Amino acid sequence: MRNADGGMTPLASFVTVDSAVGARSIRHYNGFRSVSITGAAAPGYSSGQAIATMEALADEMLPPGYG
């Protein structure tokens, strides 16, 4: 950025840089923010049973519009 005299102004004159921790990535599905849920079936249960249980819990616990 140039100052009133036409010289360059150092970036440090008007910006402070700080380190911050945030999300590694933000997932989207059809333009909306989404979440990723990871899990595994307990011993003796199939992946289909685990998925059905997660869907039932989602229907019970999540607000309307989530699926």
Jmol script that loads the backbone (N, CA, C; Angstrom):
load data "model"
ATOM      1  N   MET A   1       0.847  -1.157   0.000  1.00  0.00           N
ATOM      2  CA  MET A   1       0.000   0.000   0.000  1.00  0.00           C
ATOM      3  C   MET A   1       0.901   1.231   0.000  1.00  0.00           C
ATOM      4  N   ARG A   2       0.510   2.227  -0.753  1.00  0.00           N
ATOM      5  CA  ARG A   2       1.312   3.451  -0.840  1.00  0.00           C
ATOM      6  C   ARG A   2       0.824   4.477   0.183  1.00  0.00           C
ATOM      7  N   ASN A   3       1.782   5.226   0.732  1.00  0.00           N
ATOM      8  CA  ASN A   3       1.433   6.289   1.681  1.00  0.00           C
ATOM      9  C   ASN A   3       1.173   7.595   0.922  1.00  0.00           C
ATOM     10  N   ALA A   4       0.901   8.678   1.661  1.00  0.00           N
ATOM     11  CA  ALA A   4       0.570   9.966   1.045  1.00  0.00           C
ATOM     12  C   ALA A   4       1.706  10.509   0.194  1.00  0.00           C
ATOM     13  N   ASP A   5       2.948  10.123   0.495  1.00  0.00           N
ATOM     14  CA  ASP A   5       4.107  10.590  -0.281  1.00  0.00           C
ATOM     15  C   ASP A   5       4.396   9.683  -1.482  1.00  0.00           C
ATOM     16  N   GLY A   6       3.631   8.626  -1.667  1.00  0.00           N
ATOM     17  CA  GLY A   6       3.826   7.716  -2.776  1.00  0.00           C
ATOM     18  C   GLY A   6       4.749   6.552  -2.463  1.00  0.00           C
ATOM     19  N   GLY A   7       5.340   6.545  -1.263  1.00  0.00           N
ATOM     20  CA  GLY A   7       6.204   5.438  -0.854  1.00  0.00           C
ATOM     21  C   GLY A   7       5.382   4.260  -0.359  1.00  0.00           C
ATOM     22  N   MET A   8       6.035   3.123  -0.284  1.00  0.00           N
ATOM     23  CA  MET A   8       5.347   1.918   0.182  1.00  0.00           C
ATOM     24  C   MET A   8       5.287   1.902   1.709  1.00  0.00           C
ATOM     25  N   THR A   9       4.157   1.496   2.247  1.00  0.00           N
ATOM     26  CA  THR A   9       3.974   1.371   3.690  1.00  0.00           C
ATOM     27  C   THR A   9       4.170  -0.092   4.071  1.00  0.00           C
ATOM     28  N   PRO A  10       4.982  -0.364   5.100  1.00  0.00           N
ATOM     29  CA  PRO A  10       5.172  -1.756   5.521  1.00  0.00           C
ATOM     30  C   PRO A  10       3.863  -2.375   5.996  1.00  0.00           C
ATOM     31  N   LEU A  11       3.654  -3.610   5.659  1.00  0.00           N
ATOM     32  CA  LEU A  11       2.452  -4.326   6.069  1.00  0.00           C
ATOM     33  C   LEU A  11       2.310  -4.343   7.593  1.00  0.00           C
ATOM     34  N   ALA A  12       3.427  -4.457   8.303  1.00  0.00           N
ATOM     35  CA  ALA A  12       3.413  -4.501   9.772  1.00  0.00           C
ATOM     36  C   ALA A  12       2.883  -3.208  10.387  1.00  0.00           C
ATOM     37  N   SER A  13       2.772  -2.135   9.616  1.00  0.00           N
ATOM     38  CA  SER A  13       2.251  -0.869  10.130  1.00  0.00           C
ATOM     39  C   SER A  13       0.759  -0.932  10.450  1.00  0.00           C
ATOM     40  N   PHE A  14       0.049  -1.837   9.797  1.00  0.00           N
ATOM     41  CA  PHE A  14      -1.399  -1.888  10.026  1.00  0.00           C
ATOM     42  C   PHE A  14      -1.964  -3.293  10.161  1.00  0.00           C
ATOM     43  N   VAL A  15      -1.101  -4.316  10.240  1.00  0.00           N
ATOM     44  CA  VAL A  15      -1.564  -5.694  10.381  1.00  0.00           C
ATOM     45  C   VAL A  15      -0.773  -6.385  11.479  1.00  0.00           C
ATOM     46  N   THR A  16      -1.464  -7.145  12.302  1.00  0.00           N
ATOM     47  CA  THR A  16      -0.825  -7.987  13.301  1.00  0.00           C
ATOM     48  C   THR A  16      -1.151  -9.434  12.964  1.00  0.00           C
ATOM     49  N   VAL A  17      -0.162 -10.298  12.948  1.00  0.00           N
ATOM     50  CA  VAL A  17      -0.358 -11.705  12.628  1.00  0.00           C
ATOM     51  C   VAL A  17      -0.238 -12.514  13.915  1.00  0.00           C
ATOM     52  N   ASP A  18      -1.237 -13.330  14.182  1.00  0.00           N
ATOM     53  CA  ASP A  18      -1.245 -14.223  15.337  1.00  0.00           C
ATOM     54  C   ASP A  18      -1.505 -15.639  14.867  1.00  0.00           C
ATOM     55  N   SER A  19      -0.922 -16.599  15.573  1.00  0.00           N
ATOM     56  CA  SER A  19      -1.221 -18.004  15.285  1.00  0.00           C
ATOM     57  C   SER A  19      -2.525 -18.372  15.963  1.00  0.00           C
ATOM     58  N   ALA A  20      -3.308 -19.185  15.308  1.00  0.00           N
ATOM     59  CA  ALA A  20      -4.577 -19.649  15.870  1.00  0.00           C
ATOM     60  C   ALA A  20      -4.802 -21.076  15.425  1.00  0.00           C
ATOM     61  N   VAL A  21      -5.532 -21.806  16.225  1.00  0.00           N
ATOM     62  CA  VAL A  21      -5.874 -23.181  15.903  1.00  0.00           C
ATOM     63  C   VAL A  21      -7.340 -23.209  15.489  1.00  0.00           C
ATOM     64  N   GLY A  22      -7.612 -23.848  14.399  1.00  0.00           N
ATOM     65  CA  GLY A  22      -8.982 -23.950  13.920  1.00  0.00           C
ATOM     66  C   GLY A  22      -9.212 -25.297  13.277  1.00  0.00           C
ATOM     67  N   ALA A  23     -10.330 -25.430  12.645  1.00  0.00           N
ATOM     68  CA  ALA A  23     -10.680 -26.675  11.974  1.00  0.00           C
ATOM     69  C   ALA A  23      -9.687 -26.966  10.853  1.00  0.00           C
ATOM     70  N   ARG A  24      -9.278 -28.222  10.725  1.00  0.00           N
ATOM     71  CA  ARG A  24      -8.384 -28.594   9.631  1.00  0.00           C
ATOM     72  C   ARG A  24      -9.089 -28.471   8.297  1.00  0.00           C
ATOM     73  N   SER A  25     -10.364 -28.760   8.297  1.00  0.00           N
ATOM     74  CA  SER A  25     -11.138 -28.602   7.078  1.00  0.00           C
ATOM     75  C   SER A  25     -12.601 -28.412   7.458  1.00  0.00           C
ATOM     76  N   ILE A  26     -13.339 -27.773   6.597  1.00  0.00           N
ATOM     77  CA  ILE A  26     -14.780 -27.608   6.791  1.00  0.00           C
ATOM     78  C   ILE A  26     -15.443 -28.315   5.623  1.00  0.00           C
ATOM     79  N   ARG A  27     -16.201 -29.329   5.924  1.00  0.00           N
ATOM     80  CA  ARG A  27     -16.837 -30.130   4.884  1.00  0.00           C
ATOM     81  C   ARG A  27     -18.144 -29.477   4.442  1.00  0.00           C
ATOM     82  N   HIS A  28     -18.462 -29.683   3.181  1.00  0.00           N
ATOM     83  CA  HIS A  28     -19.705 -29.169   2.619  1.00  0.00           C
ATOM     84  C   HIS A  28     -20.396 -30.269   1.826  1.00  0.00           C
ATOM     85  N   TYR A  29     -21.721 -30.212   1.826  1.00  0.00           N
ATOM     86  CA  TYR A  29     -22.540 -31.113   1.027  1.00  0.00           C
ATOM     87  C   TYR A  29     -23.649 -30.270   0.420  1.00  0.00           C
ATOM     88  N   ASN A  30     -23.710 -30.198  -0.890  1.00  0.00           N
ATOM     89  CA  ASN A  30     -24.704 -29.375  -1.599  1.00  0.00           C
ATOM     90  C   ASN A  30     -24.669 -27.914  -1.150  1.00  0.00           C
ATOM     91  N   GLY A  31     -23.462 -27.400  -0.861  1.00  0.00           N
ATOM     92  CA  GLY A  31     -23.319 -25.994  -0.505  1.00  0.00           C
ATOM     93  C   GLY A  31     -23.532 -25.692   0.969  1.00  0.00           C
ATOM     94  N   PHE A  32     -23.915 -26.678   1.759  1.00  0.00           N
ATOM     95  CA  PHE A  32     -24.144 -26.466   3.187  1.00  0.00           C
ATOM     96  C   PHE A  32     -23.022 -27.112   3.989  1.00  0.00           C
ATOM     97  N   ARG A  33     -22.701 -26.529   5.136  1.00  0.00           N
ATOM     98  CA  ARG A  33     -21.707 -27.156   6.002  1.00  0.00           C
ATOM     99  C   ARG A  33     -22.235 -28.502   6.475  1.00  0.00           C
ATOM    100  N   SER A  34     -21.343 -29.443   6.598  1.00  0.00           N
ATOM    101  CA  SER A  34     -21.742 -30.777   7.038  1.00  0.00           C
ATOM    102  C   SER A  34     -20.696 -31.308   8.014  1.00  0.00           C
ATOM    103  N   VAL A  35     -21.015 -32.418   8.627  1.00  0.00           N
ATOM    104  CA  VAL A  35     -20.084 -33.063   9.543  1.00  0.00           C
ATOM    105  C   VAL A  35     -19.831 -34.484   9.072  1.00  0.00           C
ATOM    106  N   SER A  36     -18.730 -35.001   9.501  1.00  0.00           N
ATOM    107  CA  SER A  36     -18.393 -36.386   9.203  1.00  0.00           C
ATOM    108  C   SER A  36     -18.433 -37.160  10.503  1.00  0.00           C
ATOM    109  N   ILE A  37     -19.161 -38.243  10.522  1.00  0.00           N
ATOM    110  CA  ILE A  37     -19.247 -39.096  11.710  1.00  0.00           C
ATOM    111  C   ILE A  37     -18.580 -40.413  11.367  1.00  0.00           C
ATOM    112  N   THR A  38     -17.635 -40.799  12.192  1.00  0.00           N
ATOM    113  CA  THR A  38     -16.890 -42.026  11.954  1.00  0.00           C
ATOM    114  C   THR A  38     -17.181 -43.006  13.077  1.00  0.00           C
ATOM    115  N   GLY A  39     -17.376 -44.253  12.731  1.00  0.00           N
ATOM    116  CA  GLY A  39     -17.629 -45.265  13.747  1.00  0.00           C
ATOM    117  C   GLY A  39     -17.359 -46.647  13.200  1.00  0.00           C
ATOM    118  N   ALA A  40     -17.473 -47.622  14.073  1.00  0.00           N
ATOM    119  CA  ALA A  40     -17.271 -49.014  13.682  1.00  0.00           C
ATOM    120  C   ALA A  40     -18.247 -49.876  14.473  1.00  0.00           C
ATOM    121  N   ALA A  41     -18.655 -50.962  13.871  1.00  0.00           N
ATOM    122  CA  ALA A  41     -19.568 -51.881  14.541  1.00  0.00           C
ATOM    123  C   ALA A  41     -18.840 -52.593  15.681  1.00  0.00           C
ATOM    124  N   ALA A  42     -19.552 -52.815  16.752  1.00  0.00           N
ATOM    125  CA  ALA A  42     -19.000 -53.583  17.870  1.00  0.00           C
ATOM    126  C   ALA A  42     -18.841 -55.041  17.430  1.00  0.00           C
ATOM    127  N   PRO A  43     -17.954 -55.760  18.067  1.00  0.00           N
ATOM    128  CA  PRO A  43     -17.789 -57.179  17.708  1.00  0.00           C
ATOM    129  C   PRO A  43     -19.130 -57.915  17.757  1.00  0.00           C
ATOM    130  N   GLY A  44     -19.391 -58.705  16.726  1.00  0.00           N
ATOM    131  CA  GLY A  44     -20.630 -59.476  16.666  1.00  0.00           C
ATOM    132  C   GLY A  44     -21.760 -58.773  15.932  1.00  0.00           C
ATOM    133  N   TYR A  45     -21.564 -57.523  15.494  1.00  0.00           N
ATOM    134  CA  TYR A  45     -22.583 -56.774  14.761  1.00  0.00           C
ATOM    135  C   TYR A  45     -22.065 -56.458  13.362  1.00  0.00           C
ATOM    136  N   SER A  46     -22.984 -56.419  12.403  1.00  0.00           N
ATOM    137  CA  SER A  46     -22.593 -56.127  11.021  1.00  0.00           C
ATOM    138  C   SER A  46     -22.528 -54.622  10.795  1.00  0.00           C
ATOM    139  N   SER A  47     -21.880 -54.233   9.709  1.00  0.00           N
ATOM    140  CA  SER A  47     -21.826 -52.811   9.370  1.00  0.00           C
ATOM    141  C   SER A  47     -23.232 -52.282   9.072  1.00  0.00           C
ATOM    142  N   GLY A  48     -24.083 -53.120   8.473  1.00  0.00           N
ATOM    143  CA  GLY A  48     -25.466 -52.713   8.213  1.00  0.00           C
ATOM    144  C   GLY A  48     -26.221 -52.424   9.491  1.00  0.00           C
ATOM    145  N   GLN A  49     -26.010 -53.246  10.524  1.00  0.00           N
ATOM    146  CA  GLN A  49     -26.651 -53.007  11.815  1.00  0.00           C
ATOM    147  C   GLN A  49     -26.125 -51.713  12.439  1.00  0.00           C
ATOM    148  N   ALA A  50     -24.836 -51.465  12.309  1.00  0.00           N
ATOM    149  CA  ALA A  50     -24.251 -50.243  12.864  1.00  0.00           C
ATOM    150  C   ALA A  50     -24.813 -49.010  12.159  1.00  0.00           C
ATOM    151  N   ILE A  51     -24.934 -49.069  10.830  1.00  0.00           N
ATOM    152  CA  ILE A  51     -25.475 -47.942  10.075  1.00  0.00           C
ATOM    153  C   ILE A  51     -26.933 -47.705  10.460  1.00  0.00           C
ATOM    154  N   ALA A  52     -27.717 -48.768  10.582  1.00  0.00           N
ATOM    155  CA  ALA A  52     -29.128 -48.633  10.969  1.00  0.00           C
ATOM    156  C   ALA A  52     -29.252 -47.999  12.350  1.00  0.00           C
ATOM    157  N   THR A  53     -28.384 -48.384  13.266  1.00  0.00           N
ATOM    158  CA  THR A  53     -28.411 -47.812  14.614  1.00  0.00           C
ATOM    159  C   THR A  53     -28.045 -46.332  14.569  1.00  0.00           C
ATOM    160  N   MET A  54     -27.016 -45.972  13.784  1.00  0.00           N
ATOM    161  CA  MET A  54     -26.630 -44.560  13.670  1.00  0.00           C
ATOM    162  C   MET A  54     -27.760 -43.730  13.049  1.00  0.00           C
ATOM    163  N   GLU A  55     -28.444 -44.276  12.044  1.00  0.00           N
ATOM    164  CA  GLU A  55     -29.567 -43.563  11.432  1.00  0.00           C
ATOM    165  C   GLU A  55     -30.698 -43.365  12.432  1.00  0.00           C
ATOM    166  N   ALA A  56     -30.993 -44.387  13.237  1.00  0.00           N
ATOM    167  CA  ALA A  56     -32.042 -44.274  14.248  1.00  0.00           C
ATOM    168  C   ALA A  56     -31.668 -43.225  15.294  1.00  0.00           C
ATOM    169  N   LEU A  57     -30.411 -43.222  15.719  1.00  0.00           N
ATOM    170  CA  LEU A  57     -29.960 -42.224  16.695  1.00  0.00           C
ATOM    171  C   LEU A  57     -30.010 -40.819  16.106  1.00  0.00           C
ATOM    172  N   ALA A  58     -29.636 -40.683  14.836  1.00  0.00           N
ATOM    173  CA  ALA A  58     -29.691 -39.377  14.186  1.00  0.00           C
ATOM    174  C   ALA A  58     -31.126 -38.872  14.123  1.00  0.00           C
ATOM    175  N   ASP A  59     -32.061 -39.747  13.755  1.00  0.00           N
ATOM    176  CA  ASP A  59     -33.478 -39.353  13.700  1.00  0.00           C
ATOM    177  C   ASP A  59     -33.981 -38.903  15.062  1.00  0.00           C
ATOM    178  N   GLU A  60     -33.494 -39.555  16.100  1.00  0.00           N
ATOM    179  CA  GLU A  60     -33.946 -39.257  17.469  1.00  0.00           C
ATOM    180  C   GLU A  60     -33.288 -38.002  18.044  1.00  0.00           C
ATOM    181  N   MET A  61     -32.012 -37.803  17.761  1.00  0.00           N
ATOM    182  CA  MET A  61     -31.239 -36.787  18.456  1.00  0.00           C
ATOM    183  C   MET A  61     -31.005 -35.484  17.671  1.00  0.00           C
ATOM    184  N   LEU A  62     -30.929 -35.548  16.350  1.00  0.00           N
ATOM    185  CA  LEU A  62     -30.584 -34.362  15.577  1.00  0.00           C
ATOM    186  C   LEU A  62     -31.817 -33.494  15.306  1.00  0.00           C
ATOM    187  N   PRO A  63     -31.617 -32.198  15.132  1.00  0.00           N
ATOM    188  CA  PRO A  63     -32.740 -31.316  14.827  1.00  0.00           C
ATOM    189  C   PRO A  63     -33.331 -31.618  13.455  1.00  0.00           C
ATOM    190  N   PRO A  64     -34.547 -31.135  13.183  1.00  0.00           N
ATOM    191  CA  PRO A  64     -35.162 -31.339  11.871  1.00  0.00           C
ATOM    192  C   PRO A  64     -34.256 -30.819  10.741  1.00  0.00           C
ATOM    193  N   GLY A  65     -34.236 -31.521   9.633  1.00  0.00           N
ATOM    194  CA  GLY A  65     -33.437 -31.118   8.491  1.00  0.00           C
ATOM    195  C   GLY A  65     -32.118 -31.835   8.383  1.00  0.00           C
ATOM    196  N   TYR A  66     -31.720 -32.539   9.434  1.00  0.00           N
ATOM    197  CA  TYR A  66     -30.478 -33.303   9.388  1.00  0.00           C
ATOM    198  C   TYR A  66     -30.809 -34.740   9.013  1.00  0.00           C
ATOM    199  N   GLY A  67     -29.905 -35.383   8.315  1.00  0.00           N
ATOM    200  CA  GLY A  67     -30.136 -36.771   7.958  1.00  0.00           C
ATOM    201  C   GLY A  67     -28.855 -37.472   7.633  1.00  0.00           C
TER     202      GLY A  67
END
end "model"
wireframe off; spacefill off
backbone 0.3
color backbone group
